[in-house]
Amino acid sequence: MTDRTADAVLHRLRSVPWAGDWDFAYGHVKSRRVLFREYLRRAAVWARAYPAAEAAWPFFDVTGHVDPEFRLSPETDAELAGLLRGLPGGEVANTCSGAVRLAALRAQDPAAFQGLPDLYEPLVLFYERGGEFLRDNRGALDLTGVSFRLGALADYLGNPPVTLLGDTVLDALDADGRTVYYTAEDGQGPLLRRRTPRDGQRDELFGRDLRWAPTDLIPAGETELKEAGLAELDELKAARLIGEIVAAVSG
């Protein structure tokens, strides 16, 4: 289980490759995009739970809206200030501050936020897998290798939750080439993917050994796909299904 104390979050954030290797970040581009979208969903849920935070969504420190009187201990506050001085931008700093402060606030009353998702965990994982996000000169977000445009808060509330975010799930999303996911229309079939790296098309199945293996279960054309009862999945639904498989195998 992930250590969710303020000290643990500080340690993780200090270890992030903030000015890291572009190839490392790009190698995790698919999982980082899923993590980013899951963070935006969770941030929307929290903003609806604390409506005063809606204007600050999505890259906020939510603790001030949850408990305006909350203060960190002097020691933790000093450590956080040291971390923030080295961070690249205001939005990144806001979320890192929020991650540490919310962890400390939760420690005071662990039952206070039951029913709400762990807000900052997807974004901390996003940072760990390649560093910060940036604003480009056209108003989009640069997630290192992919441009991302924010929608409205309400747009994210309907996203399928991705609740299992361990390395097995995230690593299974990252692979070279354009990727399309499929499963049976009734939801009872295996998870399949067709990806197209530079050296040719690969059809693969995610098995109970939690690895991708070659498969011949994906037909070539759209008509054959429909006849085979296969439906295309977006990456969030694929991530959720990978998590369900991992959870089932892990018991």
N, C-alpha and C positions, 0 to 999 in steps of 0.2 A: 504494500500500500504506500502511496506517495506521502511523504512527510509534508504536512500542510502548515507547520509552524512558521512564524515570521522569520526566524533565523534560517530555517531551511529554504524558504523562498529567496531570501537575500543571498544565500550561498549559490543557489541556482542562477540567479540573475547576474551575480558577479562572474560566473563561469561562462556566460554567453559570449560567443564570438561576434561582438558588436561590429567590428570592422573586419569581418572574417573573409574566408575564401569564397569567391563567387561560385566556383565549381561545386563546393560543398553545399552551398545554399541551393543552387540550381538542381543538384542531385536530389533534393528533397522538395522540389517545387510542387509536386502533386499533394503530398501530405501537408505541406505548409498552407496550400490553398484550402484544403479541407479544414485544417485547424483554424484558419482565419474566419471562414464562414461559420464554423461552430462557435467561435468566440462572439461573432456578431449576433448569432441567435441568442446566446446566453445573456449577452449585454442587453438585448431587447427585452428578454424576460425580466431581468432585474429592473430595467427602466420602467416597465409597466408595474412592477411591484412597488417601486418608489417613484411615483410620477414626477417629483421635482427633478429627477435625474434625466428626464427625457430630453430636455434641451441640450444637455451635455453629451448625450449618446453620440458615438459609441466608445470613444477613447477617453473614458473618464476614470477618476478615482471616486468610486461610489460610496466610500465610507462617510464622506461628509454629508451625503444625503440620507444615509442610514442612521447615523448618530453624529449630529453636528458637534457634540461635546467631546467626542473621542480624541484621545491623544496617545501617541506612542510613548513608551518609556524613553527617558533621555538617551540611554545607550543605543537602543534600536533606532531612534530618530537620527542620531549622529551617523550611524552606519548607513542608513538610507540616504541621508544627505550626501555622503561620500559617493555612493553609487550613482545618484542622479547627476552629480557634476560631470560624470564621464559619459553620459548618455547622449545620443545624437539629436534628439528632437523633443518638442513639447508633448506630442501625442504619445510617443513611446514612454517618456518620463511619467506622464499621467498614469498610464496603465501599470508601470512598474511600481510606482508609489501605491497605487490601489491594491496591487497584489500583496504587497508587504503589509499594508495597513489593514486590509480586510482579514488577512490571516491572523493578525494580532487581535482584532476585534472579535473574530470567531472564537479564539482561545478563551476569551472572557466569558462567553456564553455559547457553548458548542451547539445548543439546541435552537439558537435564535433564528437560524436561516434554513430550517428544515423545509423541504419542498422547493427550494431554489437550487439551481445547478451550481457547481463549483465554477464561479465566474471566470477567474483569470487563468485557470489551468491550461486551456487550449492556447492562449496567447503566450504563456511562458514556454510551452512546448514549441510553439512557432519560433520564438526567439532562439531557443536552444538548437533548433534545426537549421539555423542559417542567419540569425541576426535580425536587424530591424526591418521595418517597412518605411518607405519614403513617399512623399508627395511629388508627383512629376509636374511639369509646367503646364499641363492641360487639366489639372484637377483630379487626375486618377491616382491611385495608389500603386506604387511599384513594389511587388512582393519578391523581387529578384528573379527575373526571368518570366514574369507574367504581370500584365497590367490588370488592375482590379478597380471597378467602379462601384462605389457605394450606392445602394438603393435607399429606400426609406426604412425606418425602424420596423414598420409593420410587415415589410417584405420578408423579414427574417423569422418572424414568429411561426410561420408555417413550415420552416425547414425541418426535415426529419432529424431528431436529436442523435448525435453521435456520442455515446456515453462511455465507450471503452476506447481509451486513447493511448494504450501502451505501445511500446516499440514494435511488437509483432504486427499490430494493426497498421501503424503508420508506415513501417518499412514495406508492408505488402502493397501499399499504394504507389510507392516510388519505383518507377521503371522507365527506361528510355522509350521515346516514341509516343505518338498519339495513342491514347488508350480508350477503348469503348468496352463497357461492362454489360453483361447479359445474365439473366437468370430466367427460370421458368415463369410464365405469366401468373401461375397459381402460387408462386412463392415457395414451391416445394423442391425446386431443383437445385443443382450446385451453382456456385458463382463462377462465371466464365469471363474471360476478357480477351479481346483482340487488340493487339498493339502493333504498331508499325515503326520499329526502329529503322535506322539507315540500311541495315543489312537484310531487310525483308520482313514480311508479316509473321507474327507469332500468335497462335491461338493457345490459350492456357486455362487451366482449371485450378481453383484454390482448394486444396484437399485437406483432409483431417490431420495430415502431418504439418499443416500450417505453412505450406509452400505452394508455389505455382508450378504446375507440371504441364507438359504439352498435352493437347487434347484435340480430337477431331469432332467435337460435339457442336461446333459453331458452323452452320451452313454458310455458303458463300454469298447468297443474295438475300434481298429483303423479303421476297416471296417465300423463300425456303425458311427464313427465320420465323416468319409468321406460322408457316405450316408446322414447324418444329415446336411451336408454343413458347418461343423465347421473347422476352421483353428487354429493351435496353434500360439500363439504370444510369442515373447521374452519379457523380463521384461521392456525394453525401450518402446516398442510399447504398452504394457499394461499400463505403467505409462502415456503415452501420451493419451490413450483412457480414462483413469480415469480422467485426467485433462479436456478432452473435455466434459465428463459427468458433472463434477463439474461446469464447466463454463456455460453449458447449463441450469443447474438447478438454478445456482446463477443469471442468467439473464444477 
